[in-house]
Amino acid sequence: MDHSSNLVWREPPAFPFLQLPADVLLLISDYLDLPATLHLSLSCRGTYALLHSARKQKLRPEVRKLLLLSLEKDPFGRGTYYCHPCNALHPFEEHWGPRSERHDIEEGEFHCGNRNRFSPIGNAFELTYTHARLAMNRHLYGPDHGIPLDNLCLEHSEARDVAAIHCSTAARIWNNELLLLRTYAFTVDVAHAAEFRRCTGARDFRICEHTSFFPSSSVSRQHVPELHRRQPGRAGGDGLVPCTDAPGSCGLCLMDYDITIAPAAVGSAWSVTIHAYHDLGGCRSPDDWKWARFTESSRPHLFFPNRPNRRSSSYYPGAIKKRWLGDLTGPSYPGVLQDLRPYSTERATSAPSLSARLVRELVPPRMLKYKEEVAV
């Protein structure tokens, strides 16, 4: 039996926000600053036409920044991210991530932010602020607003004269801060131990911008002492000294590490494994000291004469490793094996829901009562 004739077309219910009188909408805008008013004007065509006076104002850079930051996390901002150097929204692709090989900064995805990167001597990870921000945007605002954490988890090898260092990365989010675990594994032939220690300067390797393998290569006077240590006595020669999970940390950036040196399973060599734990902060601003210290060599002018560092903070040695291992209280969101989706549903609401929430928060109860009387 055909029931199509019994179907009745009904108009979809109008959003409560759109049913408010124009004077109530103008009253709401009076309580908002200019960025919020402009954002409100984008809710629908009616508010866009009603709040035309706000749209005609010339935006100062700081006002433009606030507006774009609010649009970045709004459904309108899907597929875009805020670029601090340009003070603009740029599109992104979900496959973006750091590259293990170096590339010309004039190529690739919006090279305006590519200078702000983590790429210490010998350690070409190439993680830019754009990548870190997009990973956090996905966590904070939803899957359409950023890239998966898996995109940050690369493996690559770096040849340093007598040793080939295998580098791997894992990422997770703890208490809305991005954490990285960089693992470095390599072997040093017993006969080449002395030559390995001579790989200083440009031939050295850094696990952060301030900590190198050997003391003569770090302007920050930080190195991995276990690699410099020799067997006691003349019989010890140039061989490495075995150790297990020997701890260390950087005094400037938020990096902890542990190192294990043991005889290799095959051949006459030493097997070395270093785990470096990094806290990059919330990645909301490239000038945040946690991120800026992480990438300090690319922008050394930020820290003259004095800027925040780990020594002047409450992050004691070993705190970052404990965060990664989950020994400190706080929500942790691993993103190494699975996609990251613990975003706030309230922050990812649609534009009409956003407008309805503005009504509840900004319209006095007496105005809502007035609106009901007018509707009657």
Buried (B, 14 or more C-beta within 10 A) or exposed (E): EEEEEEEEEEEEEEBBBBEBEEEBBEBBBEEBEBBBBBBBBBBBEBBBEBBEEBEEEEBEEEBBBBBBBBBBBBBBBEEBBBBBEEEBBBEBEBEBBBBBEEEEEEEEBBBBBBEBBBBBBBBBBBBBBBBBBBBBBBBBBBBBBBBBBBBBBBEBEBEBEBBEBBBBBBBBBBEBBBBBBBBBBBBBBBEBBEBBBBBBEEBBBBBBBBBBBBBEBBEBEBBBBBBBBBBEEEEEEBBBBBBEEBEBBBBBBBBBBBBBBEBBEEEEBBBBBBBBBBBBBBBBBBEBBBBBBBBBBBBEEBBEEEBBBBEEEEBEEBBBBEBBEEEEEEEBBBBBEEEBEEBEEEBBBEBBBBBBEBBEEBBEEEBBEBBEEEEE
